[in-house]
């Protein structure tokens, strides 16, 4: 039966369609193809470089590059959205290129920038340009990689013979924007490095909008609920407060009333679900539209939008379309808030799949002092390693995650064996100490189920507690565990935090500050556990009331 639209809703749809077109249309300008030749480039090298610049311009104009950047998992991004990264890379500025010997950039580097330039001036290695194994697309990726450095995006620091960028490096902005331009035959144009968000078919987190201010918040529809709308309080130019409407129930709100002048409580029409947002943002979320889709269409894999709903604010800054992949609807929103909504991270979940438990927080280790970060594994993922830096205490801490899946008729828990889906739980802390990267014994079978630490005012030592994932999820009376090597010093009080049986560490809430040292160290750690259970359960989508998940969470 066709849906009829009121005049006011028609105006909202018209606004939404215009903004969607603005968001998705390729721009007519891109990275300036003009090259200012520096020193050392021969005629054949110039010819290949110009071909690479033409490839860059064609990809920027076609929009595939932007879609790839949105689909990539990135760290060390200075809280820039994919749209802001693409805008900065595409700034209409001529690129000065030098062709240099290997000694200029160092062994193993195909290109480099010297210092931290404020304009597009890069160096490319003769041997790399000239090699028959370097395709034009690969050279284009190196150029954009180095241009990203000139825009302020860098890699983690190195540590002696073992670079601590060994894994984090793969998710940094320069690597991802370069990778998106392809390197045939090794990988095609438009493919992110490692995990693509859209490849996660059960649950995924879309790229963020907004900046890095404020403190972490979570808005979660519990277990079998899905988002059917949102409630926003806003001023004329900013989104100040946000809540999700989970079926008939509102979650607690993030943000504050601040200087709000309007409140919009938008519900998708009956039979529809929330499938995303259209957002405008800079350092804050400036404006929001709710995007709804017919549930039957979503089940069938269609991404057609049935209606839009204006939520509030103003559409200035970078306009971002955040729509769930096929078969998925909005389940949670994570982000950062203060007086306003600083950041949003939309989490989507497939319809008609087993409802796993909501995250629960184990008691904090250390103190809640300094900058706070709360991050989760993607794709119903579990932690399989910890990494960071440590000396007399824990200077920096992060981890690696792998998605999970159910296997066989009884839905036995399995860790996905596809290494391309290994992804980083971003590190927090400073550059002190020495690098470490410690895996559970078997990343295709074992998962992190807790932490053993020494702590006081700060985190003095850390090690992960691991167990076989299937055994930990089983009803066996006891399951053996093993620990990664201790990292850090021997001060502080020994403490242990262990997830309940069937629950796994799926994220960390961490705090870092520089109370004693000249650089940040990790002051606090709250392990985030979640029940992962693939045993067959019929997913229902009732319209009735249910519970609402607060930040502390609860388990199924």
N, C-alpha and C positions, 0 to 999 in steps of 0.2 A: 504494500500500500504506500503510495507516495506521501511524503511529509509536506505539509503546508507551512510556509514561513510568514511571520508577521512582517510589517514594514520595518520595524526596528531591527529584527533579526536579519532581514535582507540587507540593511545598511551595514551591520556587523560582518555579514558574509562578504559583502563587497570590499570592506576594509581588509578582511582577512585574505581574500583572494589577491588583492593588490600587494599586500605585504609578502605573501607566499611567493608571488611572481618576482618581487624585488629580491627576496632571499635566494631564490633558486636560479635566477637568470644569470648567465655569464656576463661579466663586465667587458667592455670594449677595449679596456687598457689592461696591461699586465706588466710583468718585469720588463723594463725598457730593454729592447733588443740592441740598443746602441752599446758598443764596446769602446772604451778608451784603452788603447794598447799601451801596456807598460813595457817593461824590458823583456827581451829574450825570446819572443814568440816568432817562430819561423812561419813562412807562408802556408805550408801544409798544416801546421798547428792552428793557425788563425782560421783556416777553412773549416777544420773540424770543430773548433770552438763556436764559430758562427752557426754551424749546423745544429750544435747543441742548444744555442740560444733560440734558434727557430723552434726546436722541439719544446723548449720551456714555454715559449709564448703560445704555441698551439695547445698545450695542455692546460695552461691557465685560462685560455679563452673558452675551451670546451667544458670546463666545470668538473672534469673527472678528478683533477688534482685536489680541488676543494673537498669533494666527497671522500676521497681517500684520507685526507688530513682529519676530517670529522670522524672517520671510522677507526683511526689509529688510537692506541693507548700511549699517552705521552707523560713524561716527567721532566723536571727542570724547565717547565714552561713559563715560569714567572706568573702563573695564574692566568695566562692569556688563553682566550677561547680559540678554537680552530679558525673561526672567522677573523679574529684579530691577527692570528699568525699569518694567514693567507694575505690579508690586507697589507701587513708590513712587508712580507716577502715581495709582493707585487708593486710596491711603491715605485713610481715612475722616475727612477734614478739610473743614470748610466753606470755601467759596471767597469771598473778599471781592473784589467787582468794582466798579471805578470806570469811568464813561463820560466820556471826555475829548476835548479838542480835539487836532488834529494836532500842535500845538506841544509837547505833553507827551511824545509818543513819537518825534517827528521825522518828516520827510517820508518817505512811502513805507512806513511801518510801520502795520499794522492793529492792533497791540497792543504792550504792553511791560510790563516790571516795572522798578521803580525800585531801583537798587542790586542787592544780592543778598539778597533777603528769605529768612527762615527759615520763613515760613508762606505759605499760598496767598492772595496779594494781587496782583491784576493790573489793568491798565488796557486798555480797549478803545476804539478810535477811533469817535466818533459817526458819521462818514461811512461807515465800513465796516459798522457794525451796521445803519444805516438803508438802505443801498444795496439796490435790488431785485436786483442781480446777485450779492449775497452770500447763498447758500443757508444754511439752518439747519445743514447738515452742514459747510459751510465755516467758519461761526462757531464751531461745536463744535471744529473742528480748531485754530482760533486760540486758543480757551480752553485746550485741552490743551497746545498749543505753549507758551503762557505759563506754565502750571502746571509744565511740565517745567523751565523756568528756575528756578522757586522750589524745585525739588528738586536743583538744582546742576548742570544741564546747560546749556551755553552754546554760542555760535558762535565761530569763529575771529575774531581781531581784524581791524579794518578798516585800510586803508592809503590815506589821502587819497581822491581821487575814484575810485580803482579798488579796490573792496573785495576783500580777499584771501579773503573767504568765497565768491567767485563760484561756485566749484564745490564746495569742501569743505562749504560751508553746506548744500547739498542733501542731505547724508548725515548731518547732525548729529541728535542725539536729538530736539530740539524739532520740527524739520522733519518727521522721519519719523513720529513719533507723531501729529502733526497731519494729515499726508497720509493716514494709514491710516483716518481718519474720513470721507474722501471730500470731493468738491467737484463734485457734478453740475451741468452735464453734462460737465465737463472730465475728471474721472476718478471711478471708482466707489469705494464704501466697500470697504476691505480691500485696497487696492493700494498697495504701497510706492512711494516716489519713486525714479525711475530703475530700476535693476536689482532684480528679484526673484530670490533665490537659486534658487527652485524652477523658474524659467523656463529654466535652463541644462540642456539635455538630455543633453549628453555628459559633463560633469564639473562638479561644484559643490562649494563649501565651505559647510558648515552653520554656523550661528551658534555662537559659542564658549560654553563653560561654564568656570567658575572665574574667577580674578582676574588681576592684572597683575604679580605678583611673579616672581622667578626669571629664567632666561635661556631663549632660544629652543631648542627641540629639534624634530626631525623623525623620524617613524617611517614608513617608506615600503615598500610592497610594490612590487617592481620590475616594470617592463614588463608581462608577461602574468600576473603573480600577482594574486590578490585576497585580502582578509583573510577567514580562516576561523575566527577566534577571537582571544583575547587572554590574556596572562598578567599578573597583578596581584599585587603584594605590598602589604599594607595593615596598618594598625593597626586597632583597634576603631572608629576615628572618621575615618580619613583614608586616601586612596589615595597610597601612597608611591612605587610603581614601576610602570611600564607598558611592555609590549611587545606588538606585533601578531603574530599567527600568520598568516603568508602561506603558504597551502597548508600544507606540512609544516615550514616554516622559521620560526623566531622572528627578529624584527628585534632590533637592539640595544635596550637598555632606556633609558627616560627616568626621571628621578627617582633615588632612592637607597633603600637598605634601611631607613634611619632606624630607627624603633621598630616595624618590622613584626612582627606576630604571626601572620599567615597568608599563604599563597601559593596562588593559584588559577590553574591553567592550563586555561582553558576552550576547548574546541573545538566548533564547531557540528557537528551530526550530518552524516554523509555525504550529499552532495547539497545541502547548505545552504551559505550564505555569510553573513558578518557584514553586516548592513544598518543598524546603528546602535547607539546606547547610550542607556540611561536613566541620567542622572547627577544627583547631588545636589551642590550646590556653594555656596560663599560666596566667600571670598578664595582658597580652595583647593578641589580636587575631593575631596569627602567620601566619596562612594560611587558604585559603578558596577554596572550590569547590562549584559551583552552581549545584543543582539537579533539573532536569526538568521531568515533567510527561505529558503524552498526556491528554488533557482536557476531551476528551470523556471517557478515562479510569478513570480519577479522578471522573467524574460524576457517574460512575458505582461503585465507591467504591474501585477501585484498587489502591494500593500503588506502583505498578510497576514503575520503573524509565526508561524513554525513552533515556536519555542521561545525561552526566555530562559536566561541563565546568570548567576548571581550571581558577581561578580568580587571584591568586597571593600568594606570601609568601612561607613559609616553613612549612612542617608538622612535627613540633616538639612540645613537650608538650603533654597535654591530647587531644586525638582525640575524637570529639563529633559528632554524627549524629543527626541533627535536621531536622526531616521530618514531614510535616503536617499530621494530622490524616486523615482517609478516607474522601473523598468528599471535602477536603479543600485545598486551595492554599495560597501562601504567599501574604499578603496584606500590612503589615507594618514591619519595623524593628526599634526597640527602642534600646537604649544603652547608652554608655558613650564614650566620645572621648576627645582627646587633640591633641597632635602632631600625634598620631596614633589612631587606633580603639582599645579602651580599652575593650569594652564589646558589645555584641549583644544579643538582645531578639527578636526572630522572632514571629510575630503575623500572624496566619493563619485564613482564613475566608472561609466558605462554598460557593461553587458556587451556582448560581441561587437562592440566598436568598435576601431579602430586603436590599438595601444599606442604612445603618444608616448614620447619619451625622458624619463628622470628628470632633475631639475634638476642643474646643475653650477655650482659657484662659480668665478668668475674671481678672480684674486689681488686681495686687498684694496687699496683706495686709502685713504691716511691711516692712522689708528691705531685699534685696538680698545679705546677708552676710553669709559667712561660707560655709560649705559643702552643696551641692545642690543635692536633690533627686527628681526624677519624676517617679511616679508609677501609674498604671492604674488597675482598676478592670478587672477581666477576664470574658469571656463568655457574652459579651454585658451586663456586670454587672453594678449595681449602688450601691453607698454607702448607707448603712442602719444604720450606727452608727459611732460615733467617740470614740476613746479611747486614753489614754496616761497618763500623770502625770502633775499636776499643783499645784502651791502654790500661791506665789505673782505674778507669770506669768505662761505662758505655758512652761513647761519643756520638754515635749515630746508629739508628736501627731501622730496618725495613725487612722485607721478605719477598718470597716468590710464591705464586699460587698456580694451581692447576684446576680446571673445571672438573666436575664429576658427572656421572651418568648412572642410570640403572641398567643392569644387564640381566637377561633371561626373564623367564615368566615371573619369578618372584622378586624382580627388581633389586638384585644384589648390587650394593654400592661399588662402583669402580671409579678410579681416577683416570681421566682421559689420557690415553697414551700418545696423543698428538703433541709433540714438542712445540709446534707452532702456536699452541694455545697457552704455553707457559707465559706468565705475565708478572709484572712487578707490582708489589705493594710498596708505594714510594717511601723512601727513607726520610727520617727527621733527625735533626741534630747537626753537629758541626764537623769540621775536617780533621780533628785531632785523632791520635791513636793510629792503629794499623788496621788495614782492611781484613775483613773475614767474610766468608760465604759458606755456610754450613747447611748441608742437605740432610733430611731424614735418610735412612739407609737405602730406601728404594722409592724414588719419587713417583713411580707408577703404581705403588702399592701402599706406601706409608704416608701418613699425614701428621701435622702438628696437632697435638691435643692439649697442650699446656706449656707452661714456662717454669723453669727453676731459676731463681735469681738470688742475688744479694743486693739489698737496698736499704737506704735510710732516707735522707733528704733527696738523694739522686739514685739512679740505677747504677750500681757498682759492678755488677756482673750479670750476664744473661746466658742461658742455654735453652734450647727448645726441647720439649718432651714429645716424642713421636710414638706412634703405634700403627700396626697394620690396620688400614681403614675398614676392611670388611670385618675383621675381628672386633674392632672397637664398636662397630655398629651392630654386632651380633648379641645374642643373649648368653654368651659364654660367661661362666662365673668369674673368670679372671682373664685378663689380657696382658701379655708382657709389653713393657714400654722400654724405650731406649732414649738416650739423651745425646744431643750434639755437644761438642767440646765447650768448656766454659770460656767465655769471652769477657775480659775486663779484669778488675782487681779482686782482692780478698777482704775488703772492708765491707761494712754493712751487715745486716742480719739476714741469714738464709731464709728464703720464703719460696713457696710453691703454689702455683695455681693450675688446677686441672679441670678441663671441661667434663661435664657429666657424660656418662656412656652414651654413645650414639650422637654426641655433639662433637664438633671439630672447631679449631681456631680458624675463623674466616675473615679476621681483620684485627686491627689494633687501634686503640685510642691512645695517643702518645702526647707527651708534653716535653718541650725542650727549652732551655734557658742558659744563660751564662752567669750564674750567681757567683761562681768561684773562679772559673777559668776565663781566658780571653775569648774563647769561642764557645758555642753552644754545646751542651751535653744533654743526654736524655735524663729527664727528672722523673717522669712518671710513665707507666705502662698499664693500660687496662686491656686484657685479652678479651676479644669478642668471640663468643662461641655460638654455634647454630646447629640445630638438629638437621641432618641431611638424611632423608629417608625416601627411597624410591619404591617402597612396597605399593602395589596398586591400590589407589583410593579414588573413587569417582569425584572429580572436582565439581562442586556446585557453585552457582552464582546467585545466591538468594538476594532479594531486595530488602530483606528484613535487617534489623539492627544487629550489631555485633560489637565486640570489644575493639578498642583503639589502642595501638601500640605506642607507648611513650618511649623516651630514649633508653630507659633501663631495660625494656623489652620483657618478653616472656617466651617460654618454649611450648610447642605443641605437646 
